[in-house]
Amino acid sequence: MNKQLVFLKIASKVVKTAAWIFLCLGSISGIFLLLGQVPGNPRWAGLVILLVYSFVFFFFFLVAKMADILAKIISEVKKEA
């Protein structure tokens, strides 16, 4: 297998893992802020944190999916050639 394909597949898995970690940590911190568990911070900051981390999750997940699709396209083109 081509080194580029291996790199794309590994990078995709790493980025997907990072995306899920961001979502989990962001949702936990946002929920703690919404419930008022963190003193000195307003509750609306929890919604902002949830929105920001959700955006980061979807962005990273989209980048990983694009890498998966690119790897599939490259492998299909190499099969035909």
C-alpha positions, 0 to 999 in steps of 0.5 A: 500500500502506498505510504500516502494512503497509510498516512491518510488513514492513520491521520483520519483515525487520530483526528476522529479520536481528537474530535471525540475527546474535544466533544466529551471534555467540552460537554462535561465542562459545559454541563458543569457550568450550566448546573452552576458547579463552577463558582464565579462563572455565569451559567450562560458561559456553559452554552457558549462552551457547548457551542464552541466545542460542538463546532470544533468536534464537527470541524475535526470530524469533517476533516477526518471524513474528507481524509477517508474519502480522499484515501478511497478515491486514491485507492480506486484510481490506482486500481483502475490504472 
